[in-house]
Amino acid sequence: MNSFFFWHLTFAHFLTDYPLQTDKLFEKKTKSISGILIHGLLLFSSMFLFLLPFSFSLNVLFGIILITILHIIQDKFKVFLSYREEIGENFFYYVIDQLLHIFIIFIFSMYYPLPEVKEKGLWFEPSFFKILTFIIIVTYAYWILLYSIEYTFFKYNNLIQGKMKFWGFVERGSSFFLYFLNPFLSLIPFISTLYFIFNFKDKKVKFFLVFRSFSGIVLTILTAFLFYNFIL
């Protein structure tokens, strides 16, 4: 597998699917094809940027156009399945959708005729883009993943926003990086879980605050373990 292309494309995918996909754009995606096309254009632009200086090669350019088209088709199909009635993120659709996106990038990086990467430097170092990718995964991607679990298994349709959204980012992000200093330090963010347990009286609110906090940190620690031992 061509590691440069795989990790640069994977980072472009997660960057486009999460930080660059605003609430307004997401809503537009669920209502019209134009939103999906705009999202596809952002994906293409991100891939083109992060594959420099190889993006001007006709072979590579054709490849990222093909990935963009497949992404648009897949997103359109997912929107059709997920948002026919109530807008909500189904856990199974969400996981399968993300796995398929990554699988397409993997196939492209493995079998597509790509140029050999001989250049040196941070831009060409896969480890740098691995870390950037997993920062988005533990913050943004797990934010939606936890919501999809709530929506699918608890029938609780409440995508956390505002300060609590970013507080979750801090919990999981700090747990992820603390793991690399010492795995036991990654347990420190559980202080947030204890705070939610002892400072909220409404049982329903408390349950989902604790669930998001506890399960998000546990998931992040497992991710950090896999990342450190098998990916990095």
Secondary structure, DSSP 4 states (H G I P E B T S, - for coil): --HHHHHHHHHHHHHHHTTTS-HHHHHHHHH-HHHHHHHHHHHHHHHHHHTTTGGGSHHHHHHHHHHHHHHHHHHHHHHHHHSSSS----HHHHHHHHHHHHHHHHHHHHHS--------SGGG-HHHHHHHHHHHIIIIIHHHHHHHHHHHHS-------HHHHHHHHHHHHHHHHHHHH-GGGGGTTHHHHHHHHHH---HHHHHHHHHHHHHHHHHHHHHHHHIIIII-
